[in-house]
Amino acid sequence: MGILTARMNSKRQDDYYNFNLRNTRISAGYTVSQLAEKAGESYLTISSLERLRLLSPGQIIAGKIAEALGKEVVELFQDNLREIAREV
């Protein structure tokens, strides 16, 4: 079963959130749409990263989001890295 299917069938969806990214965005006062606009990315990209449906955003996207939030990439995406490690 793939990671996306497993998540979609999970009863505990909040097990699959990037809380670092989500909480940082909320603390900064941004909605998903506002962060997407500020980072020059789509709503779907930000939402998918927060919900760990997109695990590996790539350096450019991760850098743009981190810059928009005034954070380091590793601070925001350590949950994604943990989930990737679990998949290996």
Phi and psi restraints in degrees (value plus and minus 20) as a CYANA .aco file:
   2 GLY   PHI     -92.0   -52.0
   2 GLY   PSI     142.4   182.4
   3 ILE   PHI     -80.9   -40.9
   3 ILE   PSI     -60.8   -20.8
   4 LEU   PHI     -85.6   -45.6
   4 LEU   PSI     -64.3   -24.3
   5 THR   PHI     -82.5   -42.5
   5 THR   PSI     -62.8   -22.8
   6 ALA   PHI     -80.3   -40.3
   6 ALA   PSI     -61.4   -21.4
   7 ARG   PHI     -87.4   -47.4
   7 ARG   PSI     -62.0   -22.0
   8 MET   PHI     -85.4   -45.4
   8 MET   PSI     -48.6    -8.6
   9 ASN   PHI    -110.5   -70.5
   9 ASN   PSI     -25.6    14.4
  10 SER   PHI     -91.9   -51.9
  10 SER   PSI     122.5   162.5
  11 LYS   PHI    -103.2   -63.2
  11 LYS   PSI     -39.3     0.7
  12 ARG   PHI    -132.6   -92.6
  12 ARG   PSI      58.1    98.1
  13 GLN   PHI     -80.9   -40.9
  13 GLN   PSI     -50.0   -10.0
  14 ASP   PHI     -91.8   -51.8
  14 ASP   PSI     -25.6    14.4
  15 ASP   PHI     -87.4   -47.4
  15 ASP   PSI     -38.0     2.0
  16 TYR   PHI    -136.2   -96.2
  16 TYR   PSI      31.5    71.5
  17 TYR   PHI    -141.8  -101.8
  17 TYR   PSI     124.5   164.5
  18 ASN   PHI    -108.4   -68.4
  18 ASN   PSI      71.0   111.0
  19 PHE   PHI     -88.7   -48.7
  19 PHE   PSI     -48.5    -8.5
  20 ASN   PHI     -81.6   -41.6
  20 ASN   PSI     -69.6   -29.6
  21 LEU   PHI     -85.8   -45.8
  21 LEU   PSI     -68.5   -28.5
  22 ARG   PHI     -81.7   -41.7
  22 ARG   PSI     -69.5   -29.5
  23 ASN   PHI     -86.4   -46.4
  23 ASN   PSI     -56.6   -16.6
  24 THR   PHI     -85.1   -45.1
  24 THR   PSI     -62.6   -22.6
  25 ARG   PHI     -81.1   -41.1
  25 ARG   PSI     -67.1   -27.1
  26 ILE   PHI     -84.9   -44.9
  26 ILE   PSI     -63.1   -23.1
  27 SER   PHI     -81.4   -41.4
  27 SER   PSI     -52.9   -12.9
  28 ALA   PHI     -97.1   -57.1
  28 ALA   PSI     -29.0    11.0
  29 GLY   PHI      64.9   104.9
  29 GLY   PSI       0.8    40.8
  30 TYR   PHI    -123.2   -83.2
  30 TYR   PSI     122.5   162.5
  31 THR   PHI    -102.2   -62.2
  31 THR   PSI     150.9   190.9
  32 VAL   PHI     -79.1   -39.1
  32 VAL   PSI     -63.1   -23.1
  33 SER   PHI     -82.2   -42.2
  33 SER   PSI     -62.7   -22.7
  34 GLN   PHI     -85.9   -45.9
  34 GLN   PSI     -62.7   -22.7
  35 LEU   PHI     -84.9   -44.9
  35 LEU   PSI     -61.4   -21.4
  36 ALA   PHI     -77.8   -37.8
  36 ALA   PSI     -65.3   -25.3
  37 GLU   PHI     -85.0   -45.0
  37 GLU   PSI     -65.2   -25.2
  38 LYS   PHI     -83.7   -43.7
  38 LYS   PSI     -56.3   -16.3
  39 ALA   PHI    -107.1   -67.1
  39 ALA   PSI     -29.0    11.0
  40 GLY   PHI      53.2    93.2
  40 GLY   PSI      11.5    51.5
  41 GLU   PHI    -142.5  -102.5
  41 GLU   PSI     154.9   194.9
  42 SER   PHI    -108.2   -68.2
  42 SER   PSI     139.2   179.2
  43 TYR   PHI     -76.4   -36.4
  43 TYR   PSI     -64.7   -24.7
  44 LEU   PHI     -80.3   -40.3
  44 LEU   PSI     -59.5   -19.5
  45 THR   PHI     -82.5   -42.5
  45 THR   PSI     -70.2   -30.2
  46 ILE   PHI     -83.3   -43.3
  46 ILE   PSI     -67.3   -27.3
  47 SER   PHI     -80.9   -40.9
  47 SER   PSI     -63.4   -23.4
  48 SER   PHI     -85.7   -45.7
  48 SER   PSI     -56.4   -16.4
  49 LEU   PHI     -87.9   -47.9
  49 LEU   PSI     -61.7   -21.7
  50 GLU   PHI     -84.9   -44.9
  50 GLU   PSI     -55.4   -15.4
  51 ARG   PHI    -111.9   -71.9
  51 ARG   PSI     -13.0    27.0
  52 LEU   PHI      36.5    76.5
  52 LEU   PSI      10.8    50.8
  53 ARG   PHI    -109.5   -69.5
  53 ARG   PSI     -37.3     2.7
  54 LEU   PHI    -142.5  -102.5
  54 LEU   PSI      89.6   129.6
  55 LEU   PHI    -108.7   -68.7
  55 LEU   PSI     -53.0   -13.0
  56 SER   PHI    -140.7  -100.7
  56 SER   PSI      74.6   114.6
  57 PRO   PHI     -95.5   -55.5
  57 PRO   PSI     -33.7     6.3
  58 GLY   PHI      65.4   105.4
  58 GLY   PSI     135.2   175.2
  59 GLN   PHI     -84.3   -44.3
  59 GLN   PSI     -60.1   -20.1
  60 ILE   PHI     -87.1   -47.1
  60 ILE   PSI     -69.7   -29.7
  61 ILE   PHI     -83.8   -43.8
  61 ILE   PSI     -67.2   -27.2
  62 ALA   PHI     -79.4   -39.4
  62 ALA   PSI     -61.0   -21.0
  63 GLY   PHI     -84.5   -44.5
  63 GLY   PSI     -60.5   -20.5
  64 LYS   PHI     -85.9   -45.9
  64 LYS   PSI     -59.7   -19.7
  65 ILE   PHI     -88.9   -48.9
  65 ILE   PSI     -65.6   -25.6
  66 ALA   PHI     -80.3   -40.3
  66 ALA   PSI     -63.5   -23.5
  67 GLU   PHI     -83.0   -43.0
  67 GLU   PSI     -62.1   -22.1
  68 ALA   PHI     -81.0   -41.0
  68 ALA   PSI     -50.1   -10.1
  69 LEU   PHI    -119.3   -79.3
  69 LEU   PSI     -22.3    17.7
  70 GLY   PHI      48.8    88.8
  70 GLY   PSI      14.5    54.5
  71 LYS   PHI    -147.0  -107.0
  71 LYS   PSI     149.2   189.2
  72 GLU   PHI    -105.1   -65.1
  72 GLU   PSI     128.2   168.2
  73 VAL   PHI     -74.8   -34.8
  73 VAL   PSI     -66.7   -26.7
  74 VAL   PHI     -82.3   -42.3
  74 VAL   PSI     -51.7   -11.7
  75 GLU   PHI     -83.2   -43.2
  75 GLU   PSI     -58.5   -18.5
  76 LEU   PHI    -104.5   -64.5
  76 LEU   PSI     -50.4   -10.4
  77 PHE   PHI    -134.4   -94.4
  77 PHE   PSI      -2.0    38.0
  78 GLN   PHI     -86.0   -46.0
  78 GLN   PSI     -50.4   -10.4
  79 ASP   PHI     -84.5   -44.5
  79 ASP   PSI     -59.1   -19.1
  80 ASN   PHI     -83.8   -43.8
  80 ASN   PSI     -63.0   -23.0
  81 LEU   PHI     -83.3   -43.3
  81 LEU   PSI     -59.9   -19.9
  82 ARG   PHI     -81.8   -41.8
  82 ARG   PSI     -61.8   -21.8
  83 GLU   PHI     -88.6   -48.6
  83 GLU   PSI     -58.3   -18.3
  84 ILE   PHI     -82.4   -42.4
  84 ILE   PSI     -63.0   -23.0
  85 ALA   PHI     -82.1   -42.1
  85 ALA   PSI     -55.6   -15.6
  86 ARG   PHI     -85.9   -45.9
  86 ARG   PSI     -51.0   -11.0
  87 GLU   PHI     -94.6   -54.6
  87 GLU   PSI     -43.3    -3.3
